[in-house]
Amino acid sequence: MKFLCQQADLSSSLSLVSRAVSGKPSLPILTNIKLVATAGRVQLTGFDLSLGIQTSFGAEVSEAGEIALPAKLLNDIVSRLPSGEITIEQNDSQNGDGIVVTVKSQTGTYQVRGMDATEFPELPEPEDGEIQHLPITALIDGLRGALIACSQDETKPILTGVNFKLEAEKLEFAATDGHRLGVVETFLEAEQGAESTLELTVPARALRELEKMLGGKQAIEKISFSLGEGQAVFAWETAHGQQQLITRTIEGNYPDYRALIPSSFGKQVTIDRKQLVSALERIAVLADQHNNLVKFTISNENQSLDLSVEAQDIGSGRESLTAQVSGDDIEIAFNVRYLLDGLKNINAQDVAINLNGVLEQVVFSPVGGAKTIYLVMPVQIRG
């Protein structure tokens, strides 16, 4: 194998696929990335048996071939090389040390020992998964709205992922940790509706990597995905080539989260989202010192929402905001961090706060925006 490429292309690709390389692998080969050179293109793959990331870029390939190379070592070397052309060449070791690859730049030459690429496990493919297409903005909104509510509790594996529900022309993202629930409804391209209903749960770790990979890529218009029993595949085209993320899904039945959402509400507050977020960030300075608790005082007469914190032996704070209020007055308390997590990921100018009693579920949703629900359980006010 021998090819010539740009340092920037190889370095960025190595950095990307290295996210799927385990620090404590069950097999020695999994500390490597798989590198495949074909006519005019080089493909890199990282895989830890659960998450796989694959990308490719253009290169001048004079000898096709494939090899597995240590991910961290190669990434550390290439990232420190000067910008410009790099030559990668596989040559037979002269002293019986196995496979050796030479990395040559304008200023230096490095040699790295590799492994036989046939030992590298193949990426899984979904069984009977229909390929669907979704605008990238819809996918990013769905991920942001659901990932914030994923649980960190590994004793309940099913709650550590995002539940995908695919039916007709709709794709729904949902996640809950028992204290809050995030649900985002998006729509597939009209001509690409799903033939059957499918529901599965994808690990949050894989989806956070997907979110990072897609972040800032405004040039990408849509993403294709395939959800099948046991695996999920997300793929898209970039200016340099195709990228894809493959992940195993989480086994088990996801809770009936729709049953948690009240069918009607007796009170509603409509307020400017940015103003509410700014006020919460200011008052969180004190709330963080006292159980993260912030109290909402909602007044129909004054058409206002007051935020307050009483941090014993530390201090107190109060913010007053103008709002559109319908229904009776109420005092209700929340974990301020839960509120900020949800409100920062609602893409709308105004947000509606729908509520009933002081200890009943409260739903935050955008006014005139995407179909997003962020449900939070209130905290009991003591004293």
VEXLOBA-385478 format. One line per 4 residues: for each residue z, x, y of C-alpha. Coordinates in nm, 4 decimals. Layout:
N
Z X Y ~ ...
END
This chain:
383
0.0000 0.0000 0.0000 ~ -0.0839 0.1214 0.3496 ~ -0.1116 -0.0566 0.6834 ~ -0.1007 0.0016 1.0585
0.0849 -0.2399 1.2866 ~ 0.2648 -0.2692 1.6179 ~ 0.6333 -0.1774 1.6292 ~ 0.7179 -0.5011 1.8144
0.5545 -0.7198 1.5457 ~ 0.7282 -0.5475 1.2570 ~ 1.0648 -0.5280 1.4318 ~ 1.0756 -0.8955 1.5320
0.9648 -1.0024 1.1839 ~ 1.2298 -0.7881 1.0144 ~ 1.4977 -0.9262 1.2431 ~ 1.3909 -1.2795 1.1570
1.3791 -1.2572 0.7774 ~ 1.6982 -1.0462 0.7647 ~ 1.8902 -1.3629 0.8559 ~ 1.8299 -1.4800 0.4992
1.9548 -1.1570 0.3389 ~ 2.3043 -1.1834 0.1935 ~ 2.5678 -0.9227 0.2787 ~ 2.7259 -0.9691 -0.0663
2.4387 -1.0565 -0.2995 ~ 2.4743 -1.1483 -0.6660 ~ 2.1715 -0.9272 -0.7445 ~ 2.0915 -0.5811 -0.5961
1.7314 -0.6864 -0.5229 ~ 1.8605 -0.9482 -0.2756 ~ 1.9692 -0.6794 -0.0287 ~ 1.5950 -0.6216 0.0186
1.3133 -0.7977 0.1948 ~ 0.9826 -0.8474 0.0164 ~ 0.6828 -0.7042 0.1987 ~ 0.3278 -0.8055 0.0973
0.0191 -0.6537 0.2596 ~ -0.3165 -0.8301 0.2190 ~ -0.6424 -0.8176 0.4130 ~ -0.5508 -0.8219 0.7829
-0.2007 -0.9578 0.7323 ~ 0.1531 -0.8552 0.6344 ~ 0.4030 -1.1088 0.5028 ~ 0.7819 -1.0558 0.4963
1.0335 -1.2616 0.2973 ~ 1.4130 -1.2704 0.2900 ~ 1.5941 -1.4806 0.0286 ~ 1.9571 -1.5127 -0.0827
1.8846 -1.7726 -0.3560 ~ 1.9935 -2.0519 -0.1217 ~ 1.8098 -1.9818 0.2047 ~ 1.4652 -1.8256 0.2347
1.2806 -1.7203 0.5517 ~ 0.9192 -1.6064 0.5488 ~ 0.6931 -1.4864 0.8288 ~ 0.3669 -1.2948 0.8732
0.1773 -1.1004 1.1382 ~ -0.1588 -0.9322 1.1805 ~ -0.2085 -0.5690 1.0761 ~ -0.4795 -0.3191 0.9803
-0.4372 -0.3084 0.6032 ~ -0.6210 -0.0226 0.4350 ~ -0.4488 -0.0614 0.0957 ~ -0.3111 -0.3945 -0.0210
0.0162 -0.4044 -0.2104 ~ 0.3729 -0.5325 -0.2239 ~ 0.7188 -0.3794 -0.2331 ~ 1.0864 -0.4664 -0.1831
1.2639 -0.2563 0.0831 ~ 1.6305 -0.2461 0.1934 ~ 1.6544 -0.4982 0.4763 ~ 1.9306 -0.3485 0.6906
1.8117 0.0120 0.6672 ~ 1.4491 -0.0733 0.7430 ~ 1.5470 -0.3046 1.0282 ~ 1.7757 -0.0404 1.1808
1.5022 0.2253 1.1643 ~ 1.2130 0.0152 1.2943 ~ 1.4129 -0.1466 1.5765 ~ 1.4907 0.2001 1.7168
1.1372 0.3353 1.7014 ~ 0.9377 0.3539 2.0266 ~ 0.6887 0.0793 2.1008 ~ 0.3355 0.1395 1.9811
0.1645 0.1824 1.6476 ~ 0.3507 0.2309 1.3190 ~ 0.2042 0.3277 0.9836 ~ 0.3707 0.2095 0.6619
0.2522 0.3834 0.3466 ~ 0.3732 0.3646 -0.0097 ~ 0.3431 0.6897 -0.2021 ~ 0.4467 0.8001 -0.5478
0.7627 1.0078 -0.5459 ~ 0.7053 1.3686 -0.6397 ~ 1.0544 1.4184 -0.7830 ~ 1.0965 1.1086 -0.9977
1.2984 0.9118 -0.7425 ~ 1.0919 0.5968 -0.7889 ~ 0.9110 0.4065 -0.5143 ~ 0.9141 0.5673 -0.1692
0.7691 0.4308 0.1549 ~ 0.6907 0.6445 0.4576 ~ 0.7396 0.4955 0.8031 ~ 0.5514 0.6951 1.0643
0.5593 0.6420 1.4414 ~ 0.4310 0.8483 1.7356 ~ 0.7511 1.0533 1.7422 ~ 0.8813 1.0772 1.3872
0.8547 1.0124 1.0152 ~ 1.1081 0.8406 0.7897 ~ 1.1150 0.7816 0.4159 ~ 1.2797 0.4795 0.2519
1.3263 0.4126 -0.1177 ~ 1.2122 0.0730 -0.2365 ~ 1.2164 -0.1448 -0.5472 ~ 0.9493 -0.3154 -0.7556
0.8506 -0.6381 -0.5771 ~ 0.8168 -0.8207 -0.9106 ~ 1.1980 -0.8156 -0.9340 ~ 1.2231 -1.0201 -0.6134
1.2823 -1.3919 -0.6943 ~ 1.0127 -1.6407 -0.5999 ~ 1.0909 -1.8881 -0.3245 ~ 1.1470 -2.2400 -0.4623
0.9024 -2.5194 -0.3875 ~ 1.0015 -2.8867 -0.3493 ~ 0.9103 -3.1030 -0.6429 ~ 0.6952 -3.4032 -0.5504
0.7800 -3.3646 -0.1827 ~ 0.5475 -3.5398 0.0644 ~ 0.4383 -3.3196 0.3562 ~ 0.5218 -3.4849 0.6880
0.4671 -3.3827 1.0498 ~ 0.7046 -3.4168 1.3407 ~ 0.6815 -3.3156 1.7085 ~ 0.8908 -3.0040 1.7503
1.0867 -3.1555 2.0387 ~ 1.1916 -3.4445 1.8130 ~ 1.3091 -3.2053 1.5426 ~ 1.5095 -2.9935 1.7874
1.6701 -3.3054 1.9396 ~ 1.7575 -3.4268 1.5900 ~ 1.9139 -3.0970 1.4895 ~ 2.1153 -3.0616 1.8096
2.2438 -3.4173 1.7903 ~ 2.3599 -3.3887 1.4297 ~ 2.4667 -3.0254 1.3774 ~ 2.7557 -3.0545 1.6238
2.9251 -3.3086 1.3947 ~ 2.9013 -3.1083 1.0695 ~ 3.2267 -3.0270 0.8956 ~ 3.3540 -2.6720 0.8442
3.5628 -2.7782 0.5430 ~ 3.4109 -2.6162 0.2339 ~ 3.6268 -2.8371 0.0079 ~ 3.3961 -3.1244 0.1064
3.0530 -2.9608 0.0641 ~ 2.8498 -3.2750 0.1333 ~ 2.9939 -3.2938 0.4872 ~ 2.8915 -2.9343 0.5676
2.5274 -3.0398 0.5967 ~ 2.3006 -3.2774 0.7838 ~ 2.1873 -3.5896 0.6016 ~ 1.8110 -3.6561 0.6276
1.6923 -4.0108 0.5637 ~ 1.3154 -4.0511 0.5458 ~ 1.1648 -4.3986 0.5296 ~ 0.8336 -4.5480 0.6471
0.7573 -4.3807 0.9828 ~ 1.1195 -4.2916 1.0630 ~ 1.3320 -3.9821 1.0036 ~ 1.7034 -4.0048 1.0696
1.9447 -3.7117 1.1080 ~ 2.3191 -3.7707 1.0590 ~ 2.6361 -3.5667 1.0224 ~ 3.0091 -3.6374 1.0296
3.3294 -3.4385 0.9890 ~ 3.5560 -3.7437 0.9725 ~ 3.6462 -3.7280 1.3429 ~ 3.3006 -3.7757 1.4918
2.9521 -3.8792 1.3896 ~ 2.6130 -3.7751 1.5234 ~ 2.3020 -3.9819 1.4430 ~ 1.9524 -3.9223 1.5820
1.6493 -4.1365 1.4953 ~ 1.3021 -3.9848 1.5305 ~ 0.9560 -4.1025 1.4371 ~ 0.6804 -3.9419 1.2345
0.3164 -3.9383 1.3345 ~ 0.1814 -4.2902 1.2860 ~ -0.0766 -4.1938 1.0249 ~ 0.1743 -3.9889 0.8257
0.4351 -4.2472 0.7312 ~ 0.6397 -4.1751 0.4193 ~ 0.5306 -4.3532 0.1035 ~ 0.8853 -4.3875 -0.0260
1.2437 -4.3687 0.0975 ~ 1.4095 -4.0307 0.0503 ~ 1.7609 -3.9160 0.1358 ~ 1.9078 -3.5673 0.0999
2.1553 -3.3333 0.2682 ~ 2.0522 -2.9922 0.4036 ~ 2.3136 -2.7161 0.4654 ~ 2.4099 -2.6710 0.8301
2.3757 -2.2934 0.7962 ~ 2.0054 -2.3232 0.7129 ~ 1.9424 -2.5730 0.9921 ~ 2.1161 -2.3552 1.2499
1.8830 -2.0736 1.1511 ~ 1.5899 -2.3137 1.1840 ~ 1.7108 -2.4143 1.5300 ~ 1.7262 -2.0458 1.6342
1.3778 -1.9799 1.4964 ~ 1.2324 -2.2726 1.6897 ~ 1.4232 -2.2191 2.0124 ~ 1.2044 -2.1393 2.3122
0.8756 -2.1820 2.1230 ~ 0.7138 -2.4287 2.3605 ~ 0.3695 -2.3336 2.2295 ~ 0.4490 -2.4988 1.8944
0.3584 -2.8668 1.9109 ~ 0.4616 -2.9904 1.5695 ~ 0.6256 -2.8807 1.2495 ~ 0.5439 -2.9771 0.8926
0.8223 -3.0390 0.6476 ~ 0.8582 -3.1355 0.2859 ~ 1.1764 -3.2865 0.1467 ~ 1.2082 -3.2914 -0.2295
1.4756 -3.3043 -0.4949 ~ 1.6739 -2.9835 -0.4578 ~ 1.4757 -2.8142 -0.1780 ~ 1.3512 -2.8605 0.1750
1.0683 -2.6634 0.3393 ~ 0.9938 -2.6388 0.7132 ~ 0.6721 -2.4614 0.8211 ~ 0.4815 -2.4035 1.1445
0.2117 -2.1857 1.2956 ~ 0.2740 -1.9240 1.5647 ~ 0.0362 -1.7038 1.7593 ~ 0.0948 -1.4305 1.4982
0.0882 -1.6377 1.1795 ~ 0.2771 -1.8907 0.9732 ~ 0.6549 -1.9045 0.9521 ~ 0.8617 -2.1090 0.7131
1.2207 -2.1722 0.6167 ~ 1.3108 -2.2876 0.2677 ~ 1.6555 -2.4053 0.1678 ~ 1.8288 -2.5617 -0.1268
1.9930 -2.8969 -0.0572 ~ 2.3528 -3.0054 -0.1174 ~ 2.4178 -3.2204 -0.4221 ~ 2.6096 -3.5460 -0.3921
2.5966 -3.8823 -0.2159 ~ 2.6466 -3.8784 0.1596 ~ 2.9027 -4.1293 0.2948 ~ 2.7763 -4.4612 0.4325
2.7982 -4.3518 0.7957 ~ 2.6318 -4.6683 0.9265 ~ 2.9430 -4.8612 0.8194 ~ 3.1443 -4.6569 1.0733
2.9425 -4.7835 1.3717 ~ 3.0780 -5.1080 1.5255 ~ 2.8272 -5.3938 1.5419 ~ 2.9392 -5.4972 1.8937
3.1457 -5.3729 2.1858 ~ 3.3653 -5.5463 2.4403 ~ 3.3456 -5.2779 2.7084 ~ 3.0816 -5.0442 2.8426
3.0763 -4.7601 3.0953 ~ 2.7497 -4.6192 3.2312 ~ 2.7786 -4.2855 3.4086 ~ 2.5757 -3.9826 3.5145
2.5894 -3.7453 3.2181 ~ 2.5847 -3.4182 3.4133 ~ 2.8623 -3.5325 3.6461 ~ 3.0761 -3.6317 3.3485
3.0107 -3.2996 3.1706 ~ 3.0980 -3.1014 3.4869 ~ 3.4225 -3.2940 3.5332 ~ 3.5178 -3.2471 3.1671
3.4496 -2.8729 3.1874 ~ 3.6792 -2.8431 3.4892 ~ 3.9621 -3.0444 3.3416 ~ 3.9236 -2.8727 3.0027
4.0838 -2.5626 3.1572 ~ 4.4152 -2.7490 3.1370 ~ 4.3330 -2.9616 2.8324 ~ 4.2746 -2.6462 2.6272
4.6370 -2.5539 2.6963 ~ 4.7676 -2.8871 2.5670 ~ 4.6121 -3.0083 2.2386 ~ 4.2635 -3.0435 2.3960
4.3650 -3.3957 2.5030 ~ 4.1990 -3.5716 2.7995 ~ 4.2777 -3.9298 2.9048 ~ 4.0145 -4.1741 3.0331
4.1317 -4.4462 3.2713 ~ 3.8520 -4.7010 3.3045 ~ 3.8724 -4.9521 3.5894 ~ 3.6454 -5.2550 3.6238
3.7859 -5.3409 3.9681 ~ 3.7210 -4.9916 4.1090 ~ 3.4067 -4.9320 3.9027 ~ 3.5416 -4.5890 3.8184
3.6256 -4.3527 3.5357 ~ 3.9256 -4.1252 3.5944 ~ 3.9939 -3.8214 3.3777 ~ 4.3442 -3.6798 3.3588
4.5397 -3.4110 3.1776 ~ 4.9162 -3.3620 3.1704 ~ 4.9928 -3.0209 3.0232 ~ 5.3711 -2.9985 2.9906
5.5277 -2.6923 3.1604 ~ 5.1787 -2.5801 3.2689 ~ 5.0320 -2.8289 3.5155 ~ 4.8146 -3.1356 3.5507
4.4633 -3.2289 3.6595 ~ 4.2689 -3.5366 3.7613 ~ 3.9023 -3.6153 3.8257 ~ 3.7645 -3.9447 3.9560
3.4020 -4.0493 3.8961 ~ 3.1994 -4.3500 4.0044 ~ 3.0684 -4.5553 3.7108 ~ 2.9269 -4.8936 3.6163
3.1990 -5.0685 3.4200 ~ 3.1858 -5.3967 3.2281 ~ 3.4799 -5.5393 3.0356 ~ 3.8559 -5.5087 3.0759
4.0382 -5.2002 3.2029 ~ 4.1504 -4.9517 2.9384 ~ 4.3266 -4.6177 2.8966 ~ 4.2011 -4.4113 2.6055
4.2259 -4.0436 2.5061 ~ 3.9909 -3.7970 2.3357 ~ 3.9621 -3.4391 2.2189 ~ 3.7847 -3.2866 2.5195
3.5911 -3.0390 2.3047 ~ 3.4447 -3.3174 2.0921 ~ 3.3258 -3.4925 2.4069 ~ 3.1649 -3.1807 2.5526
2.9906 -3.0991 2.2234 ~ 2.8285 -3.4408 2.2129 ~ 2.7474 -3.4939 2.5805 ~ 2.5807 -3.1548 2.6187
2.3409 -3.2462 2.3390 ~ 2.2422 -3.5900 2.4679 ~ 1.9095 -3.5585 2.6449 ~ 1.9324 -3.8210 2.9227
2.0331 -3.8552 3.2869 ~ 2.2802 -4.1387 3.2243 ~ 2.5010 -4.2013 2.9240 ~ 2.6544 -4.5280 2.8038
3.0094 -4.5265 2.6671 ~ 3.0597 -4.8251 2.4358 ~ 3.4126 -4.9113 2.3251 ~ 3.6556 -5.1780 2.2069
4.0245 -5.0897 2.1556 ~ 4.2242 -4.7735 2.2277 ~ 4.2143 -4.6569 1.8643 ~ 3.8695 -4.7864 1.7658
3.5452 -4.5937 1.7398 ~ 3.3755 -4.5082 2.0702 ~ 2.9984 -4.4580 2.0852 ~ 2.8205 -4.2413 2.3423
2.4446 -4.2938 2.3697 ~ 2.1667 -4.2071 2.6163 ~ 2.0444 -4.4724 2.8578 ~ 1.6683 -4.5103 2.8189
1.6369 -4.2021 2.5998 ~ 1.5950 -4.1252 2.2310 ~ 1.7835 -4.3326 1.9770 ~ 2.0947 -4.1156 1.9610
2.4480 -4.2137 1.8667 ~ 2.7491 -3.9868 1.9103 ~ 3.0602 -4.1573 1.7767 ~ 3.4073 -4.0170 1.8444
3.7455 -4.1339 1.7200 ~ 4.0002 -4.1595 2.0040 ~ 4.3385 -3.9896 1.9958 ~ 4.6589 -4.1922 2.0195
4.8334 -4.1595 2.3559 ~ 5.2023 -4.0873 2.3014 ~ 5.4749 -4.1482 2.5576
END
